[in-house]
């Protein structure tokens, strides 16, 4: 049974989401603020996915997301009562993988969770990709550059995997958005650019050398 953590200072929201998680076969953990969410995550390393409200006391969702990202690439969905672009960009900058605006349909949220978990686990157990000092191990869901572990979000990892398994092929922003975020994603296409930019930064010199922007089109991995 996969374990999912929901952090929200509104008890009714937490209970609603937990009830739906349990009905859909998940084990639900709940926290009423970011500090408790971070503590629960540190105590439960097998958490498969985290849902974070943005506006919480003691530690907000952005800060909690940033701190978790220093420890893990576990999938994170952000919740907010606001629909401003600023919130969305802040969430992605903090390392979130997806974004849901309140009020939301619990059924749709469950579908987003199931899709994200499926993408996170649908890998070949013996598939290791290596290029110029970088190693991506799909079974371990890990990335290393010269034996140094690189912590990526699920979306950053998925982008890198997509590009690495199709070296020299150019993917448009629309293709990456559809393949990685899904056809039901309603955000801005610039989301792809911000994720690729952060991925490139995390990979350092390797990212600058191999992740190429094809202006007006999209991105590719240069294997030279």
GUKOLTI-174382 format. One record per residue (C-alpha): x, y, z; residue number from 0; residue in one letter. Coordinates in nm, 4 decimals, padded with zeros to 6 digits. Layout:
[site [X; Y; Z]; NUM; "A"]
...
REM end
This chain:
[site [00.0000; 00.0000; 00.0000]; 0; "X"]
[site [00.1520; 00.3303; -00.1095]; 1; "X"]
[site [00.1811; 00.6010; 00.1539]; 2; "X"]
[site [00.0742; 00.9585; 00.0737]; 3; "X"]
[site [00.1170; 01.2647; 00.2958]; 4; "X"]
[site [-00.1369; 01.5505; 00.2850]; 5; "X"]
[site [-00.0444; 01.8787; 00.4579]; 6; "X"]
[site [-00.3145; 02.1450; 00.4930]; 7; "X"]
[site [-00.4140; 02.3681; 00.7853]; 8; "X"]
[site [-00.7837; 02.3199; 00.7011]; 9; "X"]
[site [-00.9057; 02.0075; 00.8822]; 10; "X"]
[site [-01.2018; 01.9569; 00.6467]; 11; "X"]
[site [-00.9707; 01.9560; 00.3433]; 12; "X"]
[site [-00.7347; 01.7088; 00.5103]; 13; "X"]
[site [-01.0189; 01.4768; 00.6064]; 14; "X"]
[site [-01.1759; 01.4949; 00.2599]; 15; "X"]
[site [-00.8487; 01.4114; 00.0842]; 16; "X"]
[site [-00.7609; 01.1382; 00.3354]; 17; "X"]
[site [-01.1008; 00.9746; 00.2934]; 18; "X"]
[site [-01.0570; 00.9644; -00.0834]; 19; "X"]
[site [-00.6993; 00.8361; -00.0509]; 20; "X"]
[site [-00.8105; 00.5487; 00.1701]; 21; "X"]
[site [-01.1024; 00.4671; -00.0624]; 22; "X"]
[site [-00.8554; 00.4507; -00.3511]; 23; "X"]
[site [-00.6265; 00.2069; -00.1696]; 24; "X"]
[site [-00.3606; 00.4403; -00.0303]; 25; "X"]
[site [-00.2333; 00.4855; 00.3244]; 26; "X"]
[site [-00.2858; 00.8486; 00.4259]; 27; "X"]
[site [-00.0742; 01.0594; 00.6608]; 28; "X"]
[site [-00.1790; 01.4112; 00.7504]; 29; "X"]
[site [-00.0100; 01.7246; 00.8809]; 30; "X"]
[site [-00.1591; 02.0612; 00.9731]; 31; "X"]
[site [00.1453; 02.2712; 00.8819]; 32; "X"]
[site [00.4760; 02.2563; 00.6979]; 33; "X"]
[site [00.6839; 02.1774; 01.0058]; 34; "X"]
[site [00.4759; 01.8696; 01.0866]; 35; "X"]
[site [00.4831; 01.7634; 00.7207]; 36; "X"]
[site [00.8630; 01.7838; 00.7137]; 37; "X"]
[site [00.8882; 01.5843; 01.0364]; 38; "X"]
[site [00.6539; 01.3137; 00.9083]; 39; "X"]
[site [00.8471; 01.2896; 00.5836]; 40; "X"]
[site [01.1754; 01.2479; 00.7694]; 41; "X"]
[site [01.0175; 00.9751; 00.9845]; 42; "X"]
[site [00.8564; 00.7939; 00.6881]; 43; "X"]
[site [01.1094; 00.7500; 00.4095]; 44; "X"]
[site [00.8658; 00.5293; 00.2160]; 45; "X"]
[site [00.6221; 00.8127; 00.1437]; 46; "X"]
[site [00.5360; 00.7825; -00.2266]; 47; "X"]
[site [00.3838; 01.1282; -00.2846]; 48; "X"]
[site [00.3216; 01.4528; -00.0941]; 49; "X"]
[site [00.0334; 01.6997; -00.1259]; 50; "X"]
[site [00.1208; 02.0429; 00.0176]; 51; "X"]
[site [-00.1074; 02.3376; 00.0765]; 52; "X"]
[site [00.0761; 02.6650; 00.0163]; 53; "X"]
[site [-00.0727; 02.8894; 00.2846]; 54; "X"]
[site [00.0033; 02.7146; 00.6162]; 55; "X"]
[site [00.1201; 02.8461; 00.9558]; 56; "X"]
[site [00.4707; 02.7923; 01.1012]; 57; "X"]
[site [00.6126; 02.6808; 00.7646]; 58; "X"]
[site [00.4343; 02.7424; 00.4341]; 59; "X"]
[site [00.4176; 02.4979; 00.1476]; 60; "X"]
[site [00.6906; 02.6674; -00.0538]; 61; "X"]
[site [00.9482; 02.6396; 00.2243]; 62; "X"]
[site [00.8441; 02.2855; 00.3097]; 63; "X"]
[site [00.8786; 02.1865; -00.0560]; 64; "X"]
[site [01.2257; 02.3425; -00.0777]; 65; "X"]
[site [01.3439; 02.1535; 00.2307]; 66; "X"]
[site [01.2049; 01.8218; 00.1115]; 67; "X"]
[site [01.3709; 01.8752; -00.2258]; 68; "X"]
[site [01.7089; 01.8890; -00.0510]; 69; "X"]
[site [01.6402; 01.5378; 00.0746]; 70; "X"]
[site [01.4410; 01.3638; -00.1967]; 71; "X"]
[site [01.2881; 01.3717; -00.5433]; 72; "X"]
[site [00.9530; 01.2389; -00.4142]; 73; "X"]
[site [00.6593; 01.3667; -00.6261]; 74; "X"]
[site [00.4993; 01.6803; -00.4784]; 75; "X"]
[site [00.1611; 01.8318; -00.5647]; 76; "X"]
[site [00.0930; 02.1861; -00.4416]; 77; "X"]
[site [-00.2531; 02.3073; -00.3358]; 78; "X"]
[site [-00.3581; 02.6712; -00.3236]; 79; "X"]
[site [-00.6754; 02.8737; -00.2840]; 80; "X"]
[site [-00.5411; 03.1269; -00.5302]; 81; "X"]
[site [-00.5012; 03.0921; -00.9055]; 82; "X"]
[site [-00.2437; 03.3630; -00.9690]; 83; "X"]
[site [00.0469; 03.2785; -01.1961]; 84; "X"]
[site [00.2829; 03.3953; -00.9193]; 85; "X"]
[site [00.1742; 03.1036; -00.6990]; 86; "X"]
[site [00.2269; 02.8538; -00.9785]; 87; "X"]
[site [00.5730; 02.9813; -01.0654]; 88; "X"]
[site [00.6752; 02.9919; -00.6980]; 89; "X"]
[site [00.5594; 02.6336; -00.6556]; 90; "X"]
[site [00.7617; 02.5101; -00.9507]; 91; "X"]
[site [01.0644; 02.7135; -00.8433]; 92; "X"]
[site [01.0425; 02.5428; -00.5039]; 93; "X"]
[site [01.0532; 02.2058; -00.6800]; 94; "X"]
[site [00.6883; 02.1033; -00.7073]; 95; "X"]
[site [00.5825; 01.8553; -00.9765]; 96; "X"]
[site [00.2185; 01.9516; -01.0155]; 97; "X"]
[site [-00.0278; 02.2184; -00.9080]; 98; "X"]
[site [-00.3970; 02.2047; -00.8116]; 99; "X"]
[site [-00.6112; 02.5103; -00.7377]; 100; "X"]
[site [-00.8857; 02.5080; -00.4725]; 101; "X"]
[site [-01.1688; 02.4333; -00.4954]; 102; "X"]
[site [-01.0803; 02.1051; -00.6644]; 103; "X"]
[site [-01.2533; 01.7804; -00.7469]; 104; "X"]
[site [-01.1231; 01.4983; -00.5205]; 105; "X"]
[site [-01.1839; 01.2529; -00.8038]; 106; "X"]
[site [-00.9648; 01.4556; -01.0392]; 107; "X"]
[site [-00.6981; 01.4858; -00.7685]; 108; "X"]
[site [-00.6971; 01.1065; -00.7282]; 109; "X"]
[site [-00.6511; 01.0697; -01.1047]; 110; "X"]
[site [-00.3568; 01.3117; -01.0990]; 111; "X"]
[site [-00.2029; 01.1178; -00.8098]; 112; "X"]
[site [-00.2466; 00.7824; -00.9842]; 113; "X"]
[site [-00.0967; 00.9155; -01.3067]; 114; "X"]
[site [00.2035; 01.0652; -01.1285]; 115; "X"]
[site [00.2726; 00.7482; -00.9299]; 116; "X"]
[site [00.2411; 00.5345; -01.2423]; 117; "X"]
[site [00.4924; 00.7485; -01.4277]; 118; "X"]
[site [00.7240; 00.7340; -01.1299]; 119; "X"]
[site [00.7196; 00.3518; -01.1172]; 120; "X"]
[site [00.6870; 00.2544; -01.4837]; 121; "X"]
[site [01.0544; 00.1811; -01.5504]; 122; "X"]
[site [01.2660; -00.1041; -01.6746]; 123; "X"]
[site [01.4433; -00.2642; -01.3766]; 124; "X"]
[site [01.7735; -00.3180; -01.5608]; 125; "X"]
[site [01.7835; -00.0019; -01.7668]; 126; "X"]
[site [02.0869; 00.2177; -01.7018]; 127; "X"]
[site [02.1710; 00.5047; -01.9348]; 128; "X"]
[site [02.5185; 00.6601; -01.9369]; 129; "X"]
[site [02.6547; 00.9571; -02.1256]; 130; "X"]
[site [02.9786; 01.1495; -02.0706]; 131; "X"]
[site [03.0037; 01.0826; -01.6957]; 132; "X"]
[site [02.6301; 01.0959; -01.6241]; 133; "X"]
[site [02.4458; 00.7811; -01.5199]; 134; "X"]
[site [02.0680; 00.7474; -01.4952]; 135; "X"]
[site [01.9494; 00.4287; -01.3249]; 136; "X"]
[site [01.5788; 00.3741; -01.3879]; 137; "X"]
[site [01.5465; 00.0950; -01.1315]; 138; "X"]
[site [01.6940; 00.3137; -00.8562]; 139; "X"]
[site [01.5256; 00.6227; -00.9993]; 140; "X"]
[site [01.8577; 00.8018; -00.9497]; 141; "X"]
[site [02.0975; 01.0251; -01.1393]; 142; "X"]
[site [02.4707; 01.0597; -01.0806]; 143; "X"]
[site [02.7464; 01.2660; -01.2397]; 144; "X"]
[site [03.0897; 01.1149; -01.1775]; 145; "X"]
[site [02.9485; 00.9263; -00.8763]; 146; "X"]
[site [02.7926; 01.2395; -00.7237]; 147; "X"]
[site [02.4188; 01.1933; -00.6656]; 148; "X"]
[site [02.1944; 01.4610; -00.8195]; 149; "X"]
[site [01.8543; 01.5219; -00.6561]; 150; "X"]
[site [01.5853; 01.5876; -00.9176]; 151; "X"]
[site [01.2111; 01.6375; -00.8951]; 152; "X"]
[site [00.9918; 01.3824; -01.0705]; 153; "X"]
[site [00.9303; 01.6207; -01.3605]; 154; "X"]
[site [01.3005; 01.7066; -01.3968]; 155; "X"]
[site [01.3885; 01.3369; -01.3888]; 156; "X"]
[site [01.1185; 01.2584; -01.6458]; 157; "X"]
[site [01.2428; 01.5307; -01.8817]; 158; "X"]
[site [01.6009; 01.4042; -01.8543]; 159; "X"]
[site [01.4906; 01.0434; -01.9114]; 160; "X"]
[site [01.2828; 01.1432; -02.2138]; 161; "X"]
[site [01.5709; 01.3313; -02.3728]; 162; "X"]
[site [01.8364; 01.0707; -02.2845]; 163; "X"]
[site [01.6369; 00.7855; -02.4357]; 164; "X"]
[site [01.6016; 00.9846; -02.7572]; 165; "X"]
[site [01.9456; 01.1397; -02.8036]; 166; "X"]
[site [01.9690; 01.4038; -03.0757]; 167; "X"]
[site [01.5907; 01.4040; -03.1238]; 168; "X"]
[site [01.4309; 01.7457; -03.0809]; 169; "X"]
[site [01.1183; 01.7561; -02.8641]; 170; "X"]
[site [00.8906; 02.0557; -02.8865]; 171; "X"]
[site [00.7637; 02.2178; -02.5674]; 172; "X"]
[site [00.4160; 02.0920; -02.6548]; 173; "X"]
[site [00.5412; 01.7323; -02.6862]; 174; "X"]
[site [00.7191; 01.7461; -02.3505]; 175; "X"]
[site [00.4142; 01.9041; -02.1866]; 176; "X"]
[site [00.1828; 01.6327; -02.3206]; 177; "X"]
[site [00.4193; 01.3421; -02.2516]; 178; "X"]
[site [00.5270; 01.4435; -01.9011]; 179; "X"]
[site [00.2501; 01.6628; -01.7596]; 180; "X"]
[site [-00.0317; 01.4914; -01.9457]; 181; "X"]
[site [-00.3056; 01.6136; -02.1748]; 182; "X"]
[site [-00.5132; 01.7344; -01.8794]; 183; "X"]
[site [-00.2529; 01.9913; -01.7702]; 184; "X"]
[site [-00.3885; 02.3453; -01.7975]; 185; "X"]
[site [-00.0802; 02.5459; -01.7008]; 186; "X"]
[site [00.1426; 02.7693; -01.9080]; 187; "X"]
[site [00.3738; 02.6098; -02.1641]; 188; "X"]
[site [00.6557; 02.8160; -02.0088]; 189; "X"]
[site [00.6456; 02.5602; -01.7280]; 190; "X"]
[site [00.8576; 02.3379; -01.9549]; 191; "X"]
[site [01.1193; 02.6110; -01.9919]; 192; "X"]
[site [01.1465; 02.6685; -01.6173]; 193; "X"]
[site [01.1859; 02.2962; -01.5472]; 194; "X"]
[site [01.4512; 02.2525; -01.8170]; 195; "X"]
[site [01.6367; 02.5577; -01.6842]; 196; "X"]
[site [01.6456; 02.4129; -01.3319]; 197; "X"]
[site [01.7450; 02.0704; -01.4644]; 198; "X"]
[site [02.0320; 02.2229; -01.6586]; 199; "X"]
[site [02.1468; 02.4160; -01.3514]; 200; "X"]
[site [02.1403; 02.1067; -01.1281]; 201; "X"]
[site [02.3457; 01.9115; -01.3814]; 202; "X"]
[site [02.6072; 02.1880; -01.3955]; 203; "X"]
[site [02.8635; 02.1733; -01.6744]; 204; "X"]
[site [02.7101; 01.8498; -01.8036]; 205; "X"]
[site [02.3727; 02.0189; -01.8410]; 206; "X"]
[site [02.5177; 02.3205; -02.0188]; 207; "X"]
[site [02.7102; 02.0964; -02.2576]; 208; "X"]
[site [02.4451; 01.8390; -02.3410]; 209; "X"]
[site [02.0966; 01.9902; -02.2927]; 210; "X"]
[site [02.0529; 02.2085; -02.5974]; 211; "X"]
[site [01.7806; 02.4627; -02.6640]; 212; "X"]
[site [01.6549; 02.4621; -03.0222]; 213; "X"]
[site [01.5239; 02.8146; -03.0401]; 214; "X"]
[site [01.1660; 02.8441; -03.1505]; 215; "X"]
[site [01.1177; 02.4696; -03.1200]; 216; "X"]
[site [01.2221; 02.2913; -02.8007]; 217; "X"]
[site [01.5049; 02.0813; -02.6537]; 218; "X"]
[site [01.7333; 01.7884; -02.7238]; 219; "X"]
[site [02.0288; 01.5979; -02.5761]; 220; "X"]
[site [02.3529; 01.6525; -02.7654]; 221; "X"]
[site [02.5540; 01.3312; -02.7359]; 222; "X"]
[site [02.8801; 01.4772; -02.8699]; 223; "X"]
REM end
